[in-house]
Amino acid sequence: MKTITDCVHNILRHQPFLEDALSRNIINFSSLAIDMLPQVEKIMRKPVKTGSIVMALRRYHPKRIKHIDNLRNLGDIVVRSGITEYTFLNSNTILTSQTNLLNSVKNEAKAYFTYSSNFQESNILVASSLKDTVEKHFKDESCISVTDNLSSISIALPQDNSKVIGLYFYIFKLLAYEGIPVFEVISTSNYFTLFLEKEFVNSAFLLMNEIKES
């Protein structure tokens, strides 16, 4: 049988920002209990006293993410504008279309091209100047969406970044706090690239610099 404590703890585990604030002891339990009361009562399907929620909050001991010391070691930040994203359904010919596109742009020194794929869709991010080329080689593919006027922010990651717990959580948390939506993310072993609508690029760039200097 689910208890109020089980209910409260499950809610907290699915709200990482709130859990992070609790781990730093910066939230008033009584105020939080009043805020959570409607949700807890809905799940429990019965009236609940705020005091019971406060007790459940006091029993909750979230794991605190250790401070990430090597964010100062983030490398150069490169901003690029004028990017278009295409999403295509995968097909038997999608790889051939990709190969033809690569062959068309391989000698263009400043051509920007990024390709990713999963079991259902393929995603292409290119310099907007290559739109005609993409549409030529993918004319027989099923296009799901096209988005223009994107910009990217590429960040060189610190060494051993794959072993840093909470690196991406920390970056995305700050972006969310600042109200900056992320359109797309692509990462490799040593680089991390955010794709954003152009009106958010300046704010995101300033935030990335603040992270490096913090």
DAFENLIN-V186632 format. One record per residue. N is the residue number from 1. RES is the residue in one small letter. OMEGA is omega in radians with two decimals (* if undefined). D_CENTER is the distance of its C-alpha to the mean C-alpha in Angstrom with 1 decimal. Layout:
# DAFENLIN-V186632
N;RES;OMEGA;D_CENTER, N;RES;OMEGA;D_CENTER
This chain:
# DAFENLIN-V186632
1;m;-3.10;35.7, 2;k;3.12;32.6, 3;t;3.08;33.2, 4;i;3.12;31.8, 5;t;3.11;30.4, 6;d;-3.11;28.6, 7;c;-3.12;27.2, 8;v;-3.11;26.0, 9;h;3.11;24.5, 10;n;3.09;22.6, 11;i;-3.10;21.2, 12;l;-3.12;20.1, 13;r;-3.14;18.4, 14;h;3.08;16.1, 15;q;-3.02;15.2, 16;p;3.13;13.6, 17;f;3.12;14.0, 18;l;3.13;17.6, 19;e;3.12;18.2, 20;d;3.13;17.2, 21;a;3.09;19.7, 22;l;-3.12;22.3, 23;s;3.13;22.2, 24;r;3.07;23.1, 25;n;-3.11;25.9, 26;i;-3.14;25.1, 27;i;3.06;25.3, 28;n;-3.06;28.7, 29;f;-3.10;29.2, 30;s;3.13;31.7, 31;s;3.13;29.5, 32;l;3.14;26.5, 33;a;3.11;29.1, 34;i;3.14;30.3, 35;d;-3.09;26.8, 36;m;-3.00;26.2, 37;l;-3.13;29.7, 38;p;-3.12;29.3, 39;q;3.13;26.4, 40;v;3.13;28.4, 41;e;3.11;31.6, 42;k;-3.13;30.0, 43;i;-3.10;28.9, 44;m;3.14;32.2, 45;r;3.09;34.2, 46;k;3.09;36.6, 47;p;-3.13;37.1, 48;v;3.10;35.5, 49;k;3.14;36.6, 50;t;3.12;34.2, 51;g;3.11;36.0, 52;s;3.11;35.0, 53;i;3.10;31.3, 54;v;3.12;31.9, 55;m;3.11;33.6, 56;a;3.11;30.7, 57;l;3.14;28.3, 58;r;3.13;30.7, 59;r;-3.08;30.7, 60;y;-3.11;26.9, 61;h;-3.11;26.0, 62;p;3.05;22.3, 63;k;3.14;21.4, 64;r;3.11;20.5, 65;i;-3.12;18.0, 66;k;3.12;20.1, 67;h;-3.09;19.7, 68;i;-3.01;17.9, 69;d;-3.01;20.9, 70;n;3.02;19.9, 71;l;3.04;17.2, 72;r;-3.10;20.4, 73;n;3.01;20.5, 74;l;-3.06;17.5, 75;g;-3.10;19.3, 76;d;3.08;19.8, 77;i;-3.08;17.3, 78;v;3.13;18.0, 79;v;3.12;17.4, 80;r;3.13;18.4, 81;s;3.09;19.2, 82;g;-3.12;20.7, 83;i;3.08;18.4, 84;t;3.11;18.8, 85;e;3.03;16.7, 86;y;3.00;18.9, 87;t;-3.12;18.2, 88;f;2.96;21.3, 89;l;3.08;22.6, 90;n;3.14;23.7, 91;s;3.12;27.4, 92;n;-3.08;30.2, 93;t;-3.03;30.3, 94;i;3.14;26.6, 95;l;3.07;27.0, 96;t;3.10;30.2, 97;s;3.11;28.6, 98;q;3.14;25.9, 99;t;3.13;28.8, 100;n;3.10;30.8, 101;l;3.13;28.0, 102;l;3.12;27.6, 103;n;-3.12;31.4, 104;s;-3.03;31.5, 105;v;-3.01;29.2, 106;k;-3.13;29.9, 107;n;3.10;32.5, 108;e;-2.99;30.6, 109;a;-3.06;29.6, 110;k;-3.14;27.1, 111;a;3.10;25.5, 112;y;-3.07;21.7, 113;f;3.07;20.6, 114;t;-3.06;17.6, 115;y;3.03;17.8, 116;s;-3.06;15.9, 117;s;2.95;17.2, 118;n;-3.04;17.2, 119;f;-3.04;20.3, 120;q;-3.03;20.3, 121;e;3.01;18.7, 122;s;-3.03;18.6, 123;n;3.12;16.4, 124;i;3.05;18.0, 125;l;-3.05;16.8, 126;v;2.96;20.0, 127;a;-3.06;21.8, 128;s;3.09;23.2, 129;s;-3.12;26.7, 130;l;-3.09;26.3, 131;k;-3.13;25.8, 132;d;-3.14;29.4, 133;t;3.11;29.3, 134;v;-3.08;26.3, 135;e;3.07;28.1, 136;k;-3.05;31.3, 137;h;-3.13;30.1, 138;f;-3.06;27.9, 139;k;-3.13;30.5, 140;d;3.13;31.4, 141;e;3.13;27.9, 142;s;-3.12;26.3, 143;c;-3.13;23.8, 144;i;-3.09;21.3, 145;s;3.04;19.7, 146;v;3.13;19.9, 147;t;3.14;17.9, 148;d;3.01;19.6, 149;n;3.03;19.1, 150;l;3.03;15.6, 151;s;-3.13;15.2, 152;s;3.00;13.3, 153;i;-3.14;12.9, 154;s;-3.06;13.6, 155;i;3.05;14.1, 156;a;-3.07;16.6, 157;l;3.11;15.6, 158;p;3.09;18.5, 159;q;-3.13;20.8, 160;d;-3.11;20.2, 161;n;-3.13;16.5, 162;s;-3.13;16.2, 163;k;-3.12;18.4, 164;v;-3.12;16.6, 165;i;3.05;15.4, 166;g;-3.11;12.5, 167;l;-3.11;11.5, 168;y;3.10;7.7, 169;f;-3.11;8.2, 170;y;-3.12;10.4, 171;i;-3.11;8.4, 172;f;3.11;5.6, 173;k;-3.13;8.8, 174;l;3.09;10.7, 175;l;3.14;8.6, 176;a;3.11;9.0, 177;y;-3.12;12.6, 178;e;3.11;13.3, 179;g;-3.12;12.4, 180;i;3.12;10.3, 181;p;3.12;8.4, 182;v;-3.10;6.0, 183;f;-3.06;8.3, 184;e;3.10;7.4, 185;v;3.02;6.4, 186;i;3.10;9.6, 187;s;3.01;10.9, 188;t;-3.08;14.5, 189;s;-3.00;16.7, 190;n;-3.12;16.9, 191;y;-3.09;14.5, 192;f;-3.06;10.8, 193;t;3.05;10.2, 194;l;3.03;8.1, 195;f;-3.05;9.8, 196;l;2.97;10.7, 197;e;-2.89;13.8, 198;k;-3.10;16.6, 199;e;-3.13;17.4, 200;f;-3.01;14.2, 201;v;-3.10;14.7, 202;n;3.13;17.4, 203;s;-3.13;15.7, 204;a;3.13;12.6, 205;f;3.11;15.2, 206;l;-3.13;17.3, 207;l;3.12;14.6, 208;m;3.09;13.9, 209;n;3.10;17.7, 210;e;3.11;18.1, 211;i;3.14;16.0, 212;k;-3.04;18.3, 213;e;-3.07;21.3, 214;s;*;20.7
